[in-house]
Amino acid sequence: MATAKVIFATITGNNEDVADIITEKFEKLGVDVVKEEISQADATEFNDVDICVVVPYTYDEGALPEEGLDFYEDLQDLDLTGKIYGCAGSGDTFYDDDYCRAVTDFSNALKKTGANQGAPDVFVNLAPEADDIKALDAFTEQLVAKVQ
């Protein structure tokens, strides 16, 4: 059975919703999954799973979540060769060029660990709606397919 860890950061609750959608889809696909808030998580736990998922929010003008800075820094020291990763997150298109920048930043950080991107990054404008749920379900299915 494949294993996954979903790490999320949220202020408004939107990213917890995104993490819940991904986690529930993993469960339906028979993946043993754990969801954890980023300030409680240790990046080294990604060594213990097949699929690594980060769901960050973007703060202000493109900043990473403050409570996720340690996690982000710790990622830089990991070798996740052979792992599959994916990043998704909620943002606000109001911020234009900075829309969901933290998703891209975490995705780039995971790529540098040697992990393989299992699905394209997913950007959700504000709260996830029906089309977003379909995109997140497809994202999760792609991650699982890469492990098998």
Summary of the structure (lengths in Angstrom):
residues: 148
radius of gyration: 13.6
end to end distance: 9.5
largest distance: 40.9
contacts: 520
relative contact order: 0.21
helix: 47%
strand: 22%
